[in-house]
Amino acid sequence: GWHAPWPISLWDGANSGWFPLIWFVAKVWGFLFFFIWLRTTLPRLRYDQFMALGWKILIPVSLAWVMVVATVRALHNEG
């Protein structure tokens, strides 16, 4: 958004005049820098590698996590 970041927003004049435009442009540039940096540093994966990750790792981990949460909640409800 166009609002100043938290520590700077405590100053009364941080969101008046040209500052909202400056904050917006700075945030967009920061997001673009982070996105491009992340895109260029991470390895590119093929579709079959993503599918293997999902079927072999993410689905079993999520099922195990659901079981852990259900067990903890059941034990918490029972006392």
MMTF fields as JSON, N, C-alpha, C and O atoms, coordinates in Angstrom:
{
  "mmtfVersion": "1.0.0",
  "mmtfProducer": "UNKNOWN",
  "numBonds": 315,
  "numAtoms": 316,
  "numGroups": 79,
  "numChains": 1,
  "numModels": 1,
  "chainsPerModel": [1],
  "groupsPerChain": [79],
  "chainIdList": ["A"],
  "bondAtomList": [4, 2, 8, 6, 12, 10, 16, 14, 20, 18, 24, 22, 28, 26, 32, 30, 36, 34, 40, 38, 44, 42, 48, 46, 52, 50, 56, 54, 60, 58, 64, 62, 68, 66, 72, 70, 76, 74, 80, 78, 84, 82, 88, 86, 92, 90, 96, 94, 100, 98, 104, 102, 108, 106, 112, 110, 116, 114, 120, 118, 124, 122, 128, 126, 132, 130, 136, 134, 140, 138, 144, 142, 148, 146, 152, 150, 156, 154, 160, 158, 164, 162, 168, 166, 172, 170, 176, 174, 180, 178, 184, 182, 188, 186, 192, 190, 196, 194, 200, 198, 204, 202, 208, 206, 212, 210, 216, 214, 220, 218, 224, 222, 228, 226, 232, 230, 236, 234, 240, 238, 244, 242, 248, 246, 252, 250, 256, 254, 260, 258, 264, 262, 268, 266, 272, 270, 276, 274, 280, 278, 284, 282, 288, 286, 292, 290, 296, 294, 300, 298, 304, 302, 308, 306, 312, 310],
  "bondOrderList": [1, 1, 1, 1, 1, 1, 1, 1, 1, 1, 1, 1, 1, 1, 1, 1, 1, 1, 1, 1, 1, 1, 1, 1, 1, 1, 1, 1, 1, 1, 1, 1, 1, 1, 1, 1, 1, 1, 1, 1, 1, 1, 1, 1, 1, 1, 1, 1, 1, 1, 1, 1, 1, 1, 1, 1, 1, 1, 1, 1, 1, 1, 1, 1, 1, 1, 1, 1, 1, 1, 1, 1, 1, 1, 1, 1, 1, 1],
  "groupList": [{"groupName": "GLY", "atomNameList": ["N", "CA", "C", "O"], "elementList": ["N", "C", "C", "O"], "formalChargeList": [0, 0, 0, 0], "bondAtomList": [1, 0, 2, 1, 3, 2], "bondOrderList": [1, 1, 2], "singleLetterCode": "G", "chemCompType": "PEPTIDE LINKING"}, {"groupName": "TRP", "atomNameList": ["N", "CA", "C", "O"], "elementList": ["N", "C", "C", "O"], "formalChargeList": [0, 0, 0, 0], "bondAtomList": [1, 0, 2, 1, 3, 2], "bondOrderList": [1, 1, 2], "singleLetterCode": "W", "chemCompType": "L-PEPTIDE LINKING"}, {"groupName": "HIS", "atomNameList": ["N", "CA", "C", "O"], "elementList": ["N", "C", "C", "O"], "formalChargeList": [0, 0, 0, 0], "bondAtomList": [1, 0, 2, 1, 3, 2], "bondOrderList": [1, 1, 2], "singleLetterCode": "H", "chemCompType": "L-PEPTIDE LINKING"}, {"groupName": "ALA", "atomNameList": ["N", "CA", "C", "O"], "elementList": ["N", "C", "C", "O"], "formalChargeList": [0, 0, 0, 0], "bondAtomList": [1, 0, 2, 1, 3, 2], "bondOrderList": [1, 1, 2], "singleLetterCode": "A", "chemCompType": "L-PEPTIDE LINKING"}, {"groupName": "PRO", "atomNameList": ["N", "CA", "C", "O"], "elementList": ["N", "C", "C", "O"], "formalChargeList": [0, 0, 0, 0], "bondAtomList": [1, 0, 2, 1, 3, 2], "bondOrderList": [1, 1, 2], "singleLetterCode": "P", "chemCompType": "L-PEPTIDE LINKING"}, {"groupName": "ILE", "atomNameList": ["N", "CA", "C", "O"], "elementList": ["N", "C", "C", "O"], "formalChargeList": [0, 0, 0, 0], "bondAtomList": [1, 0, 2, 1, 3, 2], "bondOrderList": [1, 1, 2], "singleLetterCode": "I", "chemCompType": "L-PEPTIDE LINKING"}, {"groupName": "SER", "atomNameList": ["N", "CA", "C", "O"], "elementList": ["N", "C", "C", "O"], "formalChargeList": [0, 0, 0, 0], "bondAtomList": [1, 0, 2, 1, 3, 2], "bondOrderList": [1, 1, 2], "singleLetterCode": "S", "chemCompType": "L-PEPTIDE LINKING"}, {"groupName": "LEU", "atomNameList": ["N", "CA", "C", "O"], "elementList": ["N", "C", "C", "O"], "formalChargeList": [0, 0, 0, 0], "bondAtomList": [1, 0, 2, 1, 3, 2], "bondOrderList": [1, 1, 2], "singleLetterCode": "L", "chemCompType": "L-PEPTIDE LINKING"}, {"groupName": "ASP", "atomNameList": ["N", "CA", "C", "O"], "elementList": ["N", "C", "C", "O"], "formalChargeList": [0, 0, 0, 0], "bondAtomList": [1, 0, 2, 1, 3, 2], "bondOrderList": [1, 1, 2], "singleLetterCode": "D", "chemCompType": "L-PEPTIDE LINKING"}, {"groupName": "ASN", "atomNameList": ["N", "CA", "C", "O"], "elementList": ["N", "C", "C", "O"], "formalChargeList": [0, 0, 0, 0], "bondAtomList": [1, 0, 2, 1, 3, 2], "bondOrderList": [1, 1, 2], "singleLetterCode": "N", "chemCompType": "L-PEPTIDE LINKING"}, {"groupName": "PHE", "atomNameList": ["N", "CA", "C", "O"], "elementList": ["N", "C", "C", "O"], "formalChargeList": [0, 0, 0, 0], "bondAtomList": [1, 0, 2, 1, 3, 2], "bondOrderList": [1, 1, 2], "singleLetterCode": "F", "chemCompType": "L-PEPTIDE LINKING"}, {"groupName": "VAL", "atomNameList": ["N", "CA", "C", "O"], "elementList": ["N", "C", "C", "O"], "formalChargeList": [0, 0, 0, 0], "bondAtomList": [1, 0, 2, 1, 3, 2], "bondOrderList": [1, 1, 2], "singleLetterCode": "V", "chemCompType": "L-PEPTIDE LINKING"}, {"groupName": "LYS", "atomNameList": ["N", "CA", "C", "O"], "elementList": ["N", "C", "C", "O"], "formalChargeList": [0, 0, 0, 0], "bondAtomList": [1, 0, 2, 1, 3, 2], "bondOrderList": [1, 1, 2], "singleLetterCode": "K", "chemCompType": "L-PEPTIDE LINKING"}, {"groupName": "ARG", "atomNameList": ["N", "CA", "C", "O"], "elementList": ["N", "C", "C", "O"], "formalChargeList": [0, 0, 0, 0], "bondAtomList": [1, 0, 2, 1, 3, 2], "bondOrderList": [1, 1, 2], "singleLetterCode": "R", "chemCompType": "L-PEPTIDE LINKING"}, {"groupName": "THR", "atomNameList": ["N", "CA", "C", "O"], "elementList": ["N", "C", "C", "O"], "formalChargeList": [0, 0, 0, 0], "bondAtomList": [1, 0, 2, 1, 3, 2], "bondOrderList": [1, 1, 2], "singleLetterCode": "T", "chemCompType": "L-PEPTIDE LINKING"}, {"groupName": "TYR", "atomNameList": ["N", "CA", "C", "O"], "elementList": ["N", "C", "C", "O"], "formalChargeList": [0, 0, 0, 0], "bondAtomList": [1, 0, 2, 1, 3, 2], "bondOrderList": [1, 1, 2], "singleLetterCode": "Y", "chemCompType": "L-PEPTIDE LINKING"}, {"groupName": "GLN", "atomNameList": ["N", "CA", "C", "O"], "elementList": ["N", "C", "C", "O"], "formalChargeList": [0, 0, 0, 0], "bondAtomList": [1, 0, 2, 1, 3, 2], "bondOrderList": [1, 1, 2], "singleLetterCode": "Q", "chemCompType": "L-PEPTIDE LINKING"}, {"groupName": "MET", "atomNameList": ["N", "CA", "C", "O"], "elementList": ["N", "C", "C", "O"], "formalChargeList": [0, 0, 0, 0], "bondAtomList": [1, 0, 2, 1, 3, 2], "bondOrderList": [1, 1, 2], "singleLetterCode": "M", "chemCompType": "L-PEPTIDE LINKING"}, {"groupName": "GLU", "atomNameList": ["N", "CA", "C", "O"], "elementList": ["N", "C", "C", "O"], "formalChargeList": [0, 0, 0, 0], "bondAtomList": [1, 0, 2, 1, 3, 2], "bondOrderList": [1, 1, 2], "singleLetterCode": "E", "chemCompType": "L-PEPTIDE LINKING"}],
  "groupTypeList": [0, 1, 2, 3, 4, 1, 4, 5, 6, 7, 1, 8, 0, 3, 9, 6, 0, 1, 10, 4, 7, 5, 1, 10, 11, 3, 12, 11, 1, 0, 10, 7, 10, 10, 10, 5, 1, 7, 13, 14, 14, 7, 4, 13, 7, 13, 15, 8, 16, 10, 17, 3, 7, 0, 1, 12, 5, 7, 5, 4, 11, 6, 7, 3, 1, 11, 17, 11, 11, 3, 14, 11, 13, 3, 7, 2, 9, 18, 0],
  "groupIdList": [1, 2, 3, 4, 5, 6, 7, 8, 9, 10, 11, 12, 13, 14, 15, 16, 17, 18, 19, 20, 21, 22, 23, 24, 25, 26, 27, 28, 29, 30, 31, 32, 33, 34, 35, 36, 37, 38, 39, 40, 41, 42, 43, 44, 45, 46, 47, 48, 49, 50, 51, 52, 53, 54, 55, 56, 57, 58, 59, 60, 61, 62, 63, 64, 65, 66, 67, 68, 69, 70, 71, 72, 73, 74, 75, 76, 77, 78, 79],
  "secStructList": [7, 7, 1, 7, 7, 2, 2, 2, 2, 6, 1, 4, 4, 4, 4, 1, 6, 6, 2, 2, 2, 2, 2, 2, 2, 2, 2, 2, 2, 2, 2, 2, 2, 2, 2, 2, 2, 2, 2, 2, 2, 1, 7, 7, 7, 7, 2, 2, 2, 2, 2, 2, 2, 0, 0, 0, 0, 0, 2, 2, 2, 2, 2, 2, 2, 2, 2, 2, 2, 2, 2, 2, 2, 2, 2, 2, 2, 2, 7],
  "xCoordList": [0.8, 0.0, 0.859, 2.084, 0.199, 0.891, 1.284, 1.893, 0.946, 1.32, 2.788, 3.369, 3.364, 4.76, 4.898, 3.938, 6.072, 6.286, 6.159, 6.164, 6.046, 5.7, 6.574, 6.028, 7.882, 8.577, 8.509, 8.528, 8.43, 8.398, 6.99, 6.834, 5.968, 4.589, 4.247, 3.211, 5.095, 4.858, 5.077, 4.536, 5.867, 6.084, 4.827, 4.279, 4.368, 3.105, 3.099, 2.066, 4.216, 4.243, 4.634, 4.915, 4.661, 5.132, 4.155, 4.557, 2.882, 1.876, 1.198, 0.001, 1.959, 1.394, 2.35, 3.548, 1.798, 2.615, 3.025, 2.202, 4.297, 4.823, 5.191, 5.464, 5.201, 5.645, 4.824, 5.417, 3.481, 2.753, 3.199, 3.304, 3.462, 3.958, 5.331, 5.613, 6.181, 7.528, 7.434, 8.147, 6.561, 6.428, 5.922, 6.422, 4.924, 4.37, 5.417, 5.556, 6.156, 7.187, 8.289, 8.781, 8.679, 9.719, 9.254, 10.036, 8.013, 7.498, 7.398, 7.707, 6.974, 6.905, 8.297, 8.491, 9.271, 10.644, 11.203, 11.895, 10.907, 11.365, 10.764, 11.465, 9.454, 8.818, 9.411, 9.689, 9.611, 10.193, 11.608, 11.981, 12.401, 13.75, 13.726, 14.459, 12.874, 12.783, 12.297, 12.84, 11.275, 10.733, 11.765, 11.928, 12.46, 13.464, 14.638, 15.162, 15.061, 16.147, 15.782, 16.589, 14.586, 14.145, 14.031, 14.422, 13.507, 13.319, 14.657, 14.768, 15.665, 16.946, 17.813, 18.704, 17.584, 18.447, 17.92, 18.706, 16.597, 16.065, 16.19, 16.079, 16.421, 16.524, 15.16, 14.113, 15.211, 13.981, 13.638, 14.493, 12.394, 11.944, 10.968, 10.172, 11.058, 10.134, 8.794, 8.682, 7.781, 6.438, 6.427, 5.781, 7.134, 7.145, 7.85, 7.516, 8.812, 9.465, 8.514, 8.513, 7.713, 6.709, 5.674, 5.258, 5.254, 4.267, 4.838, 4.144, 6.085, 6.717, 6.84, 6.632, 7.172, 7.247, 5.888, 5.802, 4.839, 3.507, 3.056, 2.58, 3.197, 2.694, 3.555, 3.026, 4.859, 5.749, 6.074, 6.412, 5.98, 6.396, 5.251, 4.927, 4.632, 3.674, 2.386, 1.882, 1.841, 0.604, 0.827, 0.031, 1.869, 2.082, 2.356, 1.88, 3.114, 3.386, 2.099, 1.877, 1.254, 0.005, -0.934, -1.608, -0.992, -1.824, -1.304, -2.088, 0.0, 0.59, 0.304, 0.013, 0.383, 0.114, -1.349, -1.629, -2.276, -3.689, -3.876, -4.623, -3.213, -3.321, -2.729, -3.293, -1.613, -0.993, -1.912, -2.115, -2.46, -3.346, -4.603, -5.054, -5.173, -6.368, -6.064, -6.878, -4.906, -4.528, -4.329, -4.808, -3.636, -3.394, -4.707, -4.907, -5.593, -6.891, -7.725, -8.382, -7.709, -8.485, -7.931, -8.701, -6.607, -6.02, -6.293, -6.507, -6.28, -6.559, -8.013, -8.293, -8.934, -10.356, -10.677, -11.562, -9.974, -10.208, -9.599, -9.979, -8.674, -8.076, -6.703, -6.019],
  "yCoordList": [-1.173, 0.0, 1.26, 1.206, 2.355, 3.64, 4.178, 5.244, 3.457, 3.909, 3.612, 2.675, 4.418, 4.227, 2.967, 2.558, 2.347, 1.183, 1.572, 2.758, 0.583, 0.805, 1.806, 2.769, 1.646, 2.621, 4.043, 5.006, 4.175, 5.508, 6.099, 7.32, 5.247, 5.753, 6.443, 7.101, 6.306, 7.014, 8.516, 9.31, 8.899, 10.319, 10.862, 10.216, 12.031, 12.586, 12.885, 12.711, 13.328, 13.716, 12.599, 12.862, 11.349, 10.244, 9.87, 9.274, 10.205, 9.822, 11.035, 11.004, 12.097, 13.283, 13.792, 13.513, 14.534, 15.094, 14.022, 13.217, 14.022, 13.06, 11.725, 10.757, 11.662, 10.443, 9.194, 8.127, 9.27, 8.05, 7.473, 6.256, 8.336, 7.86, 7.229, 6.2, 7.836, 7.289, 5.936, 5.005, 5.808, 4.518, 3.445, 2.32, 3.785, 2.813, 2.339, 1.137, 3.273, 2.912, 2.094, 1.13, 2.461, 1.71, 0.287, -0.656, 0.125, -1.213, -2.057, -3.248, -1.462, -2.203, -2.631, -3.777, -1.724, -2.068, -3.153, -4.062, -3.058, -4.085, -5.443, -6.454, -5.473, -6.729, -7.286, -8.483, -6.447, -6.916, -7.436, -8.464, -6.729, -7.195, -8.558, -9.462, -8.713, -9.988, -11.098, -12.202, -10.823, -11.821, -12.252, -13.447, -11.297, -11.636, -12.356, -13.31, -11.916, -12.578, -14.025, -14.931, -14.241, -15.587, -16.458, -17.625, -15.909, -16.665, -17.082, -18.18, -16.236, -16.565, -17.463, -18.134, -17.5, -18.306, -19.718, -20.634, -19.916, -21.252, -22.086, -21.554, -23.395, -24.233, -24.401, -24.342, -24.612, -24.839, -26.313, -27.167, -26.612, -27.989, -28.296, -27.453, -29.528, -29.959, -30.335, -30.469, -30.502, -30.826, -32.161, -32.286, -33.157, -34.464, -34.398, -35.168, -33.496, -33.345, -32.713, -33.093, -31.756, -31.175, -32.212, -32.259, -33.048, -34.079, -35.098, -35.523, -35.492, -36.433, -35.817, -36.5, -34.552, -33.863, -33.894, -34.168, -33.614, -33.601, -34.968, -35.105, -35.987, -37.319, -38.034, -38.735, -37.876, -38.647, -37.95, -38.614, -36.637, -35.906, -35.106, -35.291, -34.223, -33.279, -33.945, -33.594, -34.896, -35.555, -36.406, -36.3, -37.252, -37.995, -37.095, -37.369, -36.034, -35.114, -34.442, -34.301, -34.029, -33.373, -34.347, -33.961, -35.6, -36.586, -36.858, -36.971, -36.964, -37.162, -35.952, -36.111, -34.749, -33.546, -33.504, -33.106, -33.913, -33.957, -34.934, -34.647, -36.08, -37.059, -36.516, -36.734, -35.821, -35.245, -34.198, -34.192, -33.329, -32.282, -32.897, -32.462, -33.898, -34.555, -35.23, -35.166, -35.875, -36.532, -35.51, -35.706, -34.44, -33.412, -32.787, -32.56, -32.51, -31.907, -32.877, -32.474, -34.167, -35.159, -35.291, -35.365, -35.322, -35.414, -34.154, -34.226, -33.008, -31.746, -31.684, -31.199, -32.16, -32.134, -33.117, -32.861, -34.225, -35.227, -34.818, -35.335, -33.908, -33.433, -33.994, -33.719],
  "zCoordList": [0.0, 0.0, 0.0, -0.114, 0.127, 0.056, 1.417, 1.504, 2.492, 3.826, 4.117, 3.57, 4.975, 5.374, 6.22, 6.874, 6.22, 7.089, 8.559, 8.889, 9.438, 10.838, 11.58, 12.118, 11.646, 12.498, 11.954, 12.721, 10.646, 10.042, 10.125, 10.148, 10.169, 10.2, 11.515, 11.612, 12.522, 13.777, 13.624, 14.394, 12.634, 12.327, 11.655, 10.762, 12.068, 11.577, 10.085, 9.438, 9.519, 8.11, 7.165, 5.996, 7.636, 6.805, 5.704, 4.704, 5.863, 4.872, 4.244, 3.961, 4.028, 3.401, 2.334, 2.361, 1.409, 0.329, -0.677, -1.113, -1.037, -2.007, -1.373, -2.084, -0.065, 0.605, 0.258, 0.097, 0.133, -0.244, -1.582, -1.729, -2.554, -3.846, -3.7, -4.314, -2.896, -2.665, -1.97, -2.345, -0.957, -0.261, -1.207, -1.197, -2.032, -2.964, -3.958, -4.187, -4.551, -5.53, -4.859, -5.445, -3.657, -2.942, -2.635, -2.757, -2.245, -1.953, -3.224, -3.198, -4.319, -5.583, -6.02, -6.426, -5.943, -6.314, -5.395, -5.853, -4.111, -3.175, -3.497, -3.479, -3.796, -4.165, -5.448, -5.524, -6.458, -7.717, -7.515, -8.081, -6.707, -6.431, -5.768, -6.17, -4.738, -4.032, -4.954, -4.924, -5.78, -6.689, -7.725, -7.973, -8.331, -9.336, -8.697, -9.272, -7.52, -6.819, -6.482, -6.687, -5.975, -5.63, -6.872, -6.852, -7.933, -9.181, -9.779, -10.325, -9.689, -10.309, -9.433, -9.954, -8.119, -7.261, -7.046, -6.804, -7.129, -6.913, -8.185, -9.289, -8.036, -9.229, -9.898, -9.253, -11.201, -11.943, -11.885, -12.122, -11.573, -11.475, -12.608, -13.021, -13.092, -14.132, -13.493, -12.274, -14.35, -13.868, -13.129, -12.088, -13.653, -12.992, -11.633, -10.733, -11.474, -10.179, -9.159, -7.988, -9.601, -8.714, -8.309, -7.151, -9.263, -8.947, -7.97, -7.047, -8.159, -7.23, -5.838, -4.835, -5.776, -4.48, -3.786, -2.589, -4.536, -3.95, -3.482, -2.355, -4.326, -3.996, -2.972, -2.11, -3.045, -2.177, -0.864, 0.116, -0.825, 0.386, 0.986, 2.159, 0.214, 0.789, 1.268, 2.335, 0.507, 0.928, 2.174, 3.107, 2.247, 3.499, 4.704, 5.806, 4.499, 5.615, 6.077, 7.279, 5.148, 5.539, 6.246, 7.201, 5.798, 6.483, 7.889, 8.831, 8.032, 9.362, 10.251, 11.437, 9.689, 10.469, 10.934, 12.065, 10.065, 10.45, 11.602, 12.537, 11.55, 12.63, 13.933, 15.005, 13.852, 15.053, 15.67, 16.884, 14.861, 15.377, 15.98, 17.039, 15.321, 15.855, 17.185, 18.107, 17.3, 18.551, 19.666, 20.783, 19.37, 20.385, 20.841, 22.035, 19.904, 20.285, 21.097, 22.058, 20.721, 21.47, 22.888, 23.846, 23.031, 24.36, 25.186, 26.396, 24.516, 25.21, 25.661, 26.758, 24.847, 25.213, 26.329, 27.145, 26.371, 27.415, 28.752, 29.803, 28.701, 29.951, 30.088, 31.074]
}
